[in-house]
Amino acid sequence: MKVLVATDKPFAKVAVNGIKEVVENAGFELALLEKYTDNSQLLEAVADVDAMIIRSDKATKEVIDSAKNLKIIVRAGAGYDNIDLAAATGKGVVAMNTPGQNSNAVAELALGMMVYAARGLFNGKSGSELKGKTLGIHAYGNVGKLVGVIAKGFGMKIAAFDPFVSAEAIEADGVKVYNSVDELYSNCEYISLHIPANDKTKNSITFELLNKMPKGATLVNTARKEVVKESDLVKLMTERTEFKYVSDIAPDNAEELLSKFAGRVYFTPKKMGAQTEEANVNAGIAAAQQIVKFLKNGDKTFQVNK
């Protein structure tokens, strides 16, 4: 059995070593494709592999069709919208993610971006504190929950909206539950986005929703750029000169936003949420372990294309 690690943005060396150990101890062969510059390199590399680990790399229909022996793809991370699930299912390929492995790294970044925004992007002028402010967590999954834990340490008041998590479970963490996005946004100075990008959520963060936020509000996005309606964001920030937007994913209209609203917007150079050595190791090794369990025992615990 041959396992390919295909990473345009490579794992840390310690993570690669850990993946190698897991794969080779199982009696499998490991192949590495790092920092590739053309999709043809990926198509060539997948031709004879049985399993594949990716990060932000795109497992398209073309890639999946080119991998004649492919049985499983694991996205080292929580999001998996870079895998063509329909194509995988059509070819009988199991697709998995590694939920929870990058959560702390993303949560810490979200709070770091809040501090950065509150202090005026460190412009040397007087800013504000997070203590006493209300943080609304939009989607209370692994990352959202950790964001709440860390934010409590700053003395923030925490609220959340997530129709897929019981109110009892959220309240057990000392977090206030709101029953609608409108309520959440209306009552929170900070919103931290953790929703996936799908047909229901794309462009769902609109002018109308964001305009419900209190004066001096900040939207923090460590989720996906597609969930925010970009034209509405321009309209909102034009009308509300105190509103701030910080994101781990540069929007398509980043240049326009940066030129018009300098000092109130910030985007990381590349998606940085999972870019820590610890997250690299956690997600990479988890991906390798899931592949071994699947190939040896048929374990499909983290399958996302059921």
Contacts in CASP RR format, 6 or more apart in sequence:
PFRMAT RR
TARGET T0000
AUTHOR 0000-0000-0000
METHOD contacts of the structure
MODEL  1
MKVLVATDKPFAKVAVNGIKEVVENAGFELALLEKYTDNSQLLEAVADVD
AMIIRSDKATKEVIDSAKNLKIIVRAGAGYDNIDLAAATGKGVVAMNTPG
QNSNAVAELALGMMVYAARGLFNGKSGSELKGKTLGIHAYGNVGKLVGVI
AKGFGMKIAAFDPFVSAEAIEADGVKVYNSVDELYSNCEYISLHIPANDK
TKNSITFELLNKMPKGATLVNTARKEVVKESDLVKLMTERTEFKYVSDIA
PDNAEELLSKFAGRVYFTPKKMGAQTEEANVNAGIAAAQQIVKFLKNGDK
TFQVNK
1 27 0 8 1.000
1 28 0 8 1.000
1 29 0 8 1.000
1 50 0 8 1.000
1 51 0 8 1.000
1 295 0 8 1.000
2 28 0 8 1.000
2 29 0 8 1.000
2 30 0 8 1.000
2 31 0 8 1.000
2 48 0 8 1.000
2 49 0 8 1.000
2 50 0 8 1.000
2 51 0 8 1.000
2 69 0 8 1.000
3 23 0 8 1.000
3 28 0 8 1.000
3 29 0 8 1.000
3 30 0 8 1.000
3 31 0 8 1.000
3 49 0 8 1.000
3 50 0 8 1.000
3 51 0 8 1.000
3 52 0 8 1.000
3 53 0 8 1.000
3 288 0 8 1.000
3 291 0 8 1.000
4 31 0 8 1.000
4 32 0 8 1.000
4 33 0 8 1.000
4 45 0 8 1.000
4 46 0 8 1.000
4 49 0 8 1.000
4 51 0 8 1.000
4 52 0 8 1.000
4 53 0 8 1.000
5 11 0 8 1.000
5 16 0 8 1.000
5 19 0 8 1.000
5 30 0 8 1.000
5 31 0 8 1.000
5 32 0 8 1.000
5 33 0 8 1.000
5 34 0 8 1.000
5 52 0 8 1.000
5 53 0 8 1.000
6 33 0 8 1.000
6 36 0 8 1.000
6 42 0 8 1.000
6 45 0 8 1.000
6 46 0 8 1.000
6 52 0 8 1.000
6 53 0 8 1.000
6 54 0 8 1.000
6 57 0 8 1.000
7 33 0 8 1.000
7 34 0 8 1.000
7 35 0 8 1.000
7 53 0 8 1.000
7 54 0 8 1.000
7 55 0 8 1.000
7 57 0 8 1.000
8 34 0 8 1.000
8 35 0 8 1.000
8 36 0 8 1.000
8 55 0 8 1.000
8 56 0 8 1.000
8 57 0 8 1.000
9 55 0 8 1.000
9 56 0 8 1.000
9 270 0 8 1.000
9 275 0 8 1.000
10 16 0 8 1.000
10 34 0 8 1.000
10 35 0 8 1.000
11 19 0 8 1.000
11 55 0 8 1.000
11 76 0 8 1.000
11 280 0 8 1.000
11 284 0 8 1.000
12 277 0 8 1.000
12 280 0 8 1.000
12 281 0 8 1.000
14 277 0 8 1.000
14 280 0 8 1.000
14 281 0 8 1.000
15 277 0 8 1.000
15 280 0 8 1.000
15 281 0 8 1.000
15 283 0 8 1.000
15 284 0 8 1.000
15 285 0 8 1.000
16 32 0 8 1.000
18 281 0 8 1.000
18 284 0 8 1.000
18 285 0 8 1.000
18 288 0 8 1.000
19 30 0 8 1.000
19 53 0 8 1.000
19 284 0 8 1.000
19 285 0 8 1.000
19 287 0 8 1.000
19 288 0 8 1.000
20 30 0 8 1.000
22 285 0 8 1.000
22 288 0 8 1.000
22 289 0 8 1.000
22 292 0 8 1.000
23 29 0 8 1.000
23 30 0 8 1.000
23 288 0 8 1.000
23 291 0 8 1.000
23 292 0 8 1.000
24 30 0 8 1.000
26 292 0 8 1.000
26 295 0 8 1.000
26 296 0 8 1.000
28 50 0 8 1.000
28 51 0 8 1.000
28 292 0 8 1.000
28 295 0 8 1.000
31 45 0 8 1.000
31 49 0 8 1.000
33 41 0 8 1.000
33 42 0 8 1.000
33 45 0 8 1.000
36 42 0 8 1.000
36 45 0 8 1.000
39 62 0 8 1.000
39 63 0 8 1.000
42 57 0 8 1.000
42 63 0 8 1.000
43 62 0 8 1.000
43 63 0 8 1.000
43 66 0 8 1.000
46 52 0 8 1.000
46 63 0 8 1.000
46 66 0 8 1.000
46 67 0 8 1.000
46 70 0 8 1.000
47 66 0 8 1.000
47 67 0 8 1.000
47 68 0 8 1.000
48 68 0 8 1.000
48 69 0 8 1.000
49 67 0 8 1.000
49 69 0 8 1.000
49 70 0 8 1.000
50 69 0 8 1.000
50 70 0 8 1.000
50 71 0 8 1.000
50 72 0 8 1.000
50 295 0 8 1.000
51 70 0 8 1.000
51 71 0 8 1.000
51 72 0 8 1.000
51 73 0 8 1.000
51 74 0 8 1.000
51 291 0 8 1.000
51 294 0 8 1.000
51 295 0 8 1.000
52 59 0 8 1.000
52 67 0 8 1.000
52 70 0 8 1.000
52 72 0 8 1.000
52 73 0 8 1.000
52 74 0 8 1.000
53 73 0 8 1.000
53 74 0 8 1.000
53 76 0 8 1.000
53 284 0 8 1.000
53 287 0 8 1.000
53 288 0 8 1.000
53 291 0 8 1.000
54 73 0 8 1.000
54 74 0 8 1.000
54 75 0 8 1.000
54 76 0 8 1.000
54 82 0 8 1.000
54 83 0 8 1.000
55 75 0 8 1.000
55 76 0 8 1.000
55 77 0 8 1.000
55 274 0 8 1.000
55 283 0 8 1.000
56 82 0 8 1.000
56 271 0 8 1.000
57 82 0 8 1.000
58 82 0 8 1.000
58 83 0 8 1.000
59 73 0 8 1.000
59 75 0 8 1.000
59 82 0 8 1.000
59 83 0 8 1.000
59 84 0 8 1.000
59 88 0 8 1.000
59 95 0 8 1.000
60 84 0 8 1.000
60 87 0 8 1.000
61 84 0 8 1.000
61 86 0 8 1.000
61 87 0 8 1.000
64 70 0 8 1.000
64 73 0 8 1.000
64 84 0 8 1.000
64 87 0 8 1.000
64 88 0 8 1.000
64 91 0 8 1.000
64 93 0 8 1.000
65 87 0 8 1.000
65 91 0 8 1.000
67 93 0 8 1.000
70 91 0 8 1.000
70 93 0 8 1.000
71 93 0 8 1.000
71 94 0 8 1.000
71 294 0 8 1.000
71 295 0 8 1.000
72 93 0 8 1.000
72 94 0 8 1.000
72 95 0 8 1.000
72 96 0 8 1.000
72 291 0 8 1.000
72 294 0 8 1.000
72 295 0 8 1.000
73 83 0 8 1.000
73 88 0 8 1.000
73 93 0 8 1.000
73 94 0 8 1.000
73 95 0 8 1.000
73 96 0 8 1.000
74 95 0 8 1.000
74 96 0 8 1.000
74 97 0 8 1.000
74 98 0 8 1.000
74 287 0 8 1.000
74 290 0 8 1.000
74 291 0 8 1.000
74 302 0 8 1.000
75 82 0 8 1.000
75 83 0 8 1.000
75 95 0 8 1.000
75 96 0 8 1.000
75 97 0 8 1.000
75 98 0 8 1.000
75 287 0 8 1.000
76 98 0 8 1.000
76 101 0 8 1.000
76 283 0 8 1.000
76 284 0 8 1.000
76 286 0 8 1.000
76 287 0 8 1.000
77 97 0 8 1.000
77 98 0 8 1.000
77 99 0 8 1.000
77 100 0 8 1.000
77 101 0 8 1.000
77 102 0 8 1.000
77 274 0 8 1.000
77 283 0 8 1.000
77 287 0 8 1.000
78 97 0 8 1.000
78 98 0 8 1.000
78 99 0 8 1.000
78 100 0 8 1.000
78 101 0 8 1.000
78 102 0 8 1.000
78 103 0 8 1.000
78 142 0 8 1.000
78 143 0 8 1.000
79 97 0 8 1.000
79 196 0 8 1.000
80 95 0 8 1.000
80 96 0 8 1.000
80 97 0 8 1.000
80 304 0 8 1.000
81 196 0 8 1.000
81 197 0 8 1.000
81 198 0 8 1.000
81 224 0 8 1.000
83 95 0 8 1.000
83 304 0 8 1.000
83 305 0 8 1.000
85 95 0 8 1.000
85 304 0 8 1.000
85 305 0 8 1.000
88 94 0 8 1.000
88 95 0 8 1.000
88 305 0 8 1.000
89 95 0 8 1.000
89 305 0 8 1.000
93 305 0 8 1.000
94 294 0 8 1.000
94 300 0 8 1.000
94 303 0 8 1.000
94 305 0 8 1.000
95 303 0 8 1.000
95 304 0 8 1.000
95 305 0 8 1.000
96 287 0 8 1.000
96 290 0 8 1.000
96 294 0 8 1.000
96 300 0 8 1.000
96 302 0 8 1.000
96 303 0 8 1.000
96 304 0 8 1.000
97 302 0 8 1.000
97 304 0 8 1.000
98 282 0 8 1.000
98 283 0 8 1.000
98 284 0 8 1.000
98 286 0 8 1.000
98 287 0 8 1.000
98 290 0 8 1.000
98 302 0 8 1.000
99 142 0 8 1.000
99 302 0 8 1.000
100 142 0 8 1.000
100 143 0 8 1.000
101 279 0 8 1.000
101 282 0 8 1.000
101 283 0 8 1.000
101 284 0 8 1.000
101 286 0 8 1.000
102 143 0 8 1.000
102 273 0 8 1.000
102 274 0 8 1.000
102 279 0 8 1.000
102 282 0 8 1.000
102 283 0 8 1.000
103 142 0 8 1.000
103 143 0 8 1.000
103 144 0 8 1.000
103 145 0 8 1.000
103 146 0 8 1.000
104 146 0 8 1.000
104 278 0 8 1.000
104 279 0 8 1.000
105 273 0 8 1.000
105 274 0 8 1.000
105 275 0 8 1.000
105 276 0 8 1.000
105 278 0 8 1.000
105 279 0 8 1.000
106 143 0 8 1.000
106 146 0 8 1.000
106 222 0 8 1.000
106 248 0 8 1.000
106 273 0 8 1.000
106 274 0 8 1.000
106 279 0 8 1.000
107 143 0 8 1.000
107 144 0 8 1.000
107 146 0 8 1.000
107 147 0 8 1.000
107 148 0 8 1.000
107 149 0 8 1.000
107 150 0 8 1.000
108 150 0 8 1.000
109 222 0 8 1.000
109 248 0 8 1.000
109 272 0 8 1.000
109 273 0 8 1.000
110 143 0 8 1.000
110 147 0 8 1.000
110 192 0 8 1.000
110 220 0 8 1.000
110 222 0 8 1.000
111 147 0 8 1.000
111 150 0 8 1.000
111 151 0 8 1.000
111 154 0 8 1.000
113 220 0 8 1.000
113 222 0 8 1.000
113 246 0 8 1.000
113 247 0 8 1.000
113 248 0 8 1.000
113 266 0 8 1.000
114 130 0 8 1.000
114 135 0 8 1.000
114 151 0 8 1.000
114 190 0 8 1.000
114 192 0 8 1.000
114 218 0 8 1.000
114 220 0 8 1.000
114 246 0 8 1.000
115 130 0 8 1.000
116 122 0 8 1.000
116 246 0 8 1.000
116 266 0 8 1.000
117 218 0 8 1.000
117 220 0 8 1.000
117 244 0 8 1.000
117 246 0 8 1.000
117 266 0 8 1.000
118 127 0 8 1.000
118 128 0 8 1.000
118 129 0 8 1.000
118 130 0 8 1.000
118 218 0 8 1.000
119 127 0 8 1.000
119 128 0 8 1.000
120 127 0 8 1.000
120 263 0 8 1.000
121 263 0 8 1.000
121 266 0 8 1.000
123 263 0 8 1.000
130 151 0 8 1.000
130 154 0 8 1.000
130 155 0 8 1.000
130 156 0 8 1.000
130 190 0 8 1.000
131 154 0 8 1.000
131 155 0 8 1.000
131 156 0 8 1.000
132 155 0 8 1.000
132 156 0 8 1.000
132 157 0 8 1.000
133 156 0 8 1.000
133 157 0 8 1.000
133 189 0 8 1.000
133 190 0 8 1.000
134 156 0 8 1.000
134 157 0 8 1.000
134 158 0 8 1.000
134 159 0 8 1.000
134 187 0 8 1.000
134 188 0 8 1.000
134 189 0 8 1.000
134 190 0 8 1.000
135 147 0 8 1.000
135 148 0 8 1.000
135 151 0 8 1.000
135 156 0 8 1.000
135 157 0 8 1.000
135 158 0 8 1.000
135 159 0 8 1.000
135 188 0 8 1.000
135 189 0 8 1.000
135 190 0 8 1.000
135 191 0 8 1.000
135 192 0 8 1.000
136 158 0 8 1.000
136 159 0 8 1.000
136 160 0 8 1.000
136 161 0 8 1.000
136 184 0 8 1.000
136 187 0 8 1.000
136 188 0 8 1.000
136 190 0 8 1.000
136 191 0 8 1.000
136 192 0 8 1.000
137 144 0 8 1.000
137 145 0 8 1.000
137 147 0 8 1.000
137 148 0 8 1.000
137 158 0 8 1.000
137 159 0 8 1.000
137 160 0 8 1.000
137 161 0 8 1.000
137 162 0 8 1.000
137 175 0 8 1.000
137 191 0 8 1.000
137 192 0 8 1.000
137 194 0 8 1.000
138 160 0 8 1.000
138 161 0 8 1.000
138 162 0 8 1.000
138 181 0 8 1.000
138 184 0 8 1.000
138 191 0 8 1.000
138 192 0 8 1.000
138 193 0 8 1.000
138 194 0 8 1.000
138 195 0 8 1.000
139 161 0 8 1.000
139 162 0 8 1.000
139 193 0 8 1.000
139 194 0 8 1.000
139 195 0 8 1.000
139 196 0 8 1.000
139 223 0 8 1.000
140 160 0 8 1.000
140 161 0 8 1.000
140 162 0 8 1.000
140 165 0 8 1.000
140 170 0 8 1.000
140 175 0 8 1.000
140 194 0 8 1.000
141 162 0 8 1.000
141 165 0 8 1.000
141 194 0 8 1.000
143 194 0 8 1.000
143 222 0 8 1.000
144 160 0 8 1.000
144 192 0 8 1.000
144 194 0 8 1.000
145 173 0 8 1.000
147 192 0 8 1.000
147 194 0 8 1.000
148 156 0 8 1.000
148 158 0 8 1.000
148 173 0 8 1.000
148 175 0 8 1.000
149 173 0 8 1.000
151 158 0 8 1.000
152 158 0 8 1.000
156 190 0 8 1.000
157 176 0 8 1.000
158 174 0 8 1.000
158 175 0 8 1.000
158 176 0 8 1.000
159 175 0 8 1.000
159 176 0 8 1.000
159 177 0 8 1.000
159 178 0 8 1.000
159 184 0 8 1.000
159 187 0 8 1.000
159 188 0 8 1.000
160 170 0 8 1.000
160 175 0 8 1.000
160 176 0 8 1.000
160 177 0 8 1.000
160 178 0 8 1.000
160 184 0 8 1.000
161 177 0 8 1.000
161 178 0 8 1.000
161 179 0 8 1.000
161 180 0 8 1.000
161 181 0 8 1.000
161 183 0 8 1.000
161 184 0 8 1.000
162 170 0 8 1.000
167 177 0 8 1.000
170 177 0 8 1.000
171 177 0 8 1.000
178 184 0 8 1.000
178 187 0 8 1.000
181 209 0 8 1.000
182 209 0 8 1.000
182 212 0 8 1.000
184 191 0 8 1.000
185 191 0 8 1.000
185 209 0 8 1.000
185 210 0 8 1.000
185 212 0 8 1.000
185 213 0 8 1.000
186 212 0 8 1.000
186 213 0 8 1.000
186 214 0 8 1.000
187 214 0 8 1.000
188 213 0 8 1.000
188 214 0 8 1.000
188 217 0 8 1.000
189 213 0 8 1.000
189 214 0 8 1.000
189 216 0 8 1.000
189 217 0 8 1.000
189 218 0 8 1.000
190 217 0 8 1.000
190 218 0 8 1.000
190 219 0 8 1.000
190 220 0 8 1.000
191 213 0 8 1.000
191 217 0 8 1.000
191 218 0 8 1.000
191 219 0 8 1.000
191 220 0 8 1.000
192 220 0 8 1.000
192 222 0 8 1.000
193 205 0 8 1.000
193 219 0 8 1.000
193 220 0 8 1.000
193 221 0 8 1.000
193 222 0 8 1.000
193 223 0 8 1.000
193 227 0 8 1.000
193 228 0 8 1.000
194 222 0 8 1.000
194 223 0 8 1.000
195 201 0 8 1.000
195 204 0 8 1.000
195 223 0 8 1.000
195 224 0 8 1.000
195 227 0 8 1.000
196 223 0 8 1.000
196 224 0 8 1.000
197 223 0 8 1.000
197 224 0 8 1.000
197 226 0 8 1.000
197 227 0 8 1.000
201 226 0 8 1.000
201 227 0 8 1.000
202 226 0 8 1.000
202 227 0 8 1.000
203 226 0 8 1.000
203 227 0 8 1.000
203 228 0 8 1.000
203 229 0 8 1.000
204 227 0 8 1.000
204 229 0 8 1.000
205 219 0 8 1.000
205 227 0 8 1.000
205 228 0 8 1.000
205 229 0 8 1.000
205 232 0 8 1.000
206 229 0 8 1.000
206 232 0 8 1.000
207 229 0 8 1.000
207 232 0 8 1.000
207 233 0 8 1.000
207 235 0 8 1.000
207 236 0 8 1.000
208 232 0 8 1.000
210 217 0 8 1.000
210 219 0 8 1.000
210 232 0 8 1.000
210 233 0 8 1.000
210 236 0 8 1.000
210 243 0 8 1.000
211 236 0 8 1.000
211 239 0 8 1.000
211 240 0 8 1.000
213 219 0 8 1.000
213 243 0 8 1.000
215 242 0 8 1.000
216 240 0 8 1.000
216 242 0 8 1.000
216 243 0 8 1.000
216 244 0 8 1.000
217 242 0 8 1.000
217 243 0 8 1.000
217 244 0 8 1.000
218 243 0 8 1.000
218 244 0 8 1.000
218 245 0 8 1.000
218 246 0 8 1.000
219 228 0 8 1.000
219 243 0 8 1.000
219 244 0 8 1.000
219 245 0 8 1.000
219 246 0 8 1.000
220 246 0 8 1.000
220 247 0 8 1.000
221 227 0 8 1.000
221 228 0 8 1.000
221 245 0 8 1.000
221 246 0 8 1.000
221 247 0 8 1.000
221 248 0 8 1.000
221 249 0 8 1.000
222 247 0 8 1.000
222 248 0 8 1.000
222 249 0 8 1.000
222 273 0 8 1.000
223 249 0 8 1.000
224 249 0 8 1.000
225 247 0 8 1.000
225 249 0 8 1.000
225 250 0 8 1.000
225 251 0 8 1.000
225 252 0 8 1.000
228 247 0 8 1.000
228 251 0 8 1.000
230 251 0 8 1.000
230 252 0 8 1.000
230 253 0 8 1.000
231 253 0 8 1.000
233 245 0 8 1.000
233 251 0 8 1.000
233 253 0 8 1.000
233 257 0 8 1.000
234 253 0 8 1.000
234 256 0 8 1.000
234 257 0 8 1.000
234 260 0 8 1.000
236 243 0 8 1.000
237 243 0 8 1.000
237 245 0 8 1.000
237 257 0 8 1.000
237 260 0 8 1.000
237 261 0 8 1.000
237 264 0 8 1.000
237 265 0 8 1.000
238 260 0 8 1.000
241 264 0 8 1.000
243 264 0 8 1.000
244 264 0 8 1.000
244 265 0 8 1.000
245 257 0 8 1.000
245 261 0 8 1.000
245 264 0 8 1.000
245 265 0 8 1.000
245 266 0 8 1.000
246 265 0 8 1.000
246 266 0 8 1.000
246 267 0 8 1.000
247 265 0 8 1.000
247 266 0 8 1.000
247 267 0 8 1.000
247 268 0 8 1.000
248 267 0 8 1.000
248 268 0 8 1.000
248 271 0 8 1.000
248 272 0 8 1.000
248 273 0 8 1.000
249 267 0 8 1.000
249 268 0 8 1.000
249 271 0 8 1.000
250 267 0 8 1.000
250 268 0 8 1.000
251 257 0 8 1.000
251 267 0 8 1.000
254 267 0 8 1.000
257 265 0 8 1.000
258 265 0 8 1.000
258 267 0 8 1.000
273 279 0 8 1.000
274 280 0 8 1.000
274 283 0 8 1.000
290 299 0 8 1.000
290 301 0 8 1.000
290 302 0 8 1.000
293 299 0 8 1.000
293 301 0 8 1.000
294 300 0 8 1.000
300 306 0 8 1.000
END
